[in-house]
C-alpha cells in the first residue's frame, strides 16, 4: 500500500467508513510509516479543532424580524391544481360552461324527438324563380290573374302556358 | 444500562418525529405559531452553518431568515422523505452559495500574516481566537471543499446526508473530504505553525 492510498483510507477510517479488512491493512501501513502517522494525527486534530468551534447565538431581534416578514408573506401556496379549482373566476366560468352544455343538450334532444312537419316542395312561380320578393311576386301574379280573367283564359299560377287548341 | 439508555433515546426520537409531523401538518395550513416552533428548533443550527460558511454575523442572519422564509413558502414541496433538518440545510447551503457569489468571504487575514510577537494573544479570549483561526483557514478553502468539511466535521452529517444536501454522488463526498482535510491541515500549518489546536 502506498502513502497516497493509505491517506485516502485514513479519511474513510476517521468517518467509520472502512471495513475491518481495510482497517487492518491501514494500521499495518501506518505502524511503519511516520508520514502517514503524522497525517492521521493532524486530521484528528483538524476534527477536534473544528468540533470545538464556538457556536454563536442569534441576535434578539431575529425572531421579531422573521415573524414580521412571515406575516407579510402569504400563507404556503397550495398545489397549483387546487389553486385553479378554488379561484372564483374559474368556478364562475365552469358553472357557465355547465349551464350552456345542459341547454345545448336539451335543445338537441328536443330537435331529435320533434317530428319534422311534412312540407310539400314549394311551387315556385316563374316570377319567384327570377328572385323577386314575395310582395312583388304577389302583385305580379295578381296582375297576371286579372289579365287572364279578362282574356278568358284559365287562371293558373303555374309557369306552363295553356295549351292552345286549334280547331279546324 | 446501555440498552435502557438507547430505548429512552429511541422513544424520544419517535416522540420528536411524531411532534414534528404534527407541526408540519399545521404549518401547511398556514399556522404561523406552529412554524415558529419549527424555527425555534432549527434556527441555531442553520445560523451556525451560515456563519461557518460565510464568516460574518450579518450575512449569516440574512441567510437564516431567507432559509426559513423559503421553507415556509415551499412547505408543500417537502414530502418528508428526507429529514426536515437535511431539507433546511439544502435551502441554507443554496442561500449561502448565492451570498458567496455576491461577495467574497470575510476579510481574511493578509496573505503575509504571521503570528507576530508583539500581539498579546493571551489577551484575546482563547475560544474567539480559535474561531478566528478556523474562519481564516476555511476562507482559504475552495467553496466545494469548505462545504463538505463544514457539513461533516462541524455538523456531523453522514456521507449520504451530505450527498443529499449538496446534490452530488457519495463518491464525490468521499474524495472531496479527503482533499479538504489535507488542504485544511496544510493551510493551518503554513499560517499558524505545526500544531493544530
Interface residues (C-beta under 8 A of the other chain):
Chain A: X7 X8 X11 X12 X15 X17 X39 X42 X43 X45 X46 X47 X48 X49 X50 X51 X52 X53 X54 X55 X56 X57 X58 X59 X62 X63 X65 X66 X67 X69 X70 X71 X73 X75 X76 X77 X78 X79
Chain B: X27 X28 X29 X30 X32 X35 X36 X39 X43 X44 X47 X48 X51 X52 X57 X60 X61 X64 X65 X68 X69 X72 X73 X74 X75 X76 X127 X128 X130 X131 X134 X149 X150 X152 X153 X154 X159 X174 X177 X178 X181 X182 X184 X185 X188 X189 X195 X196 X197
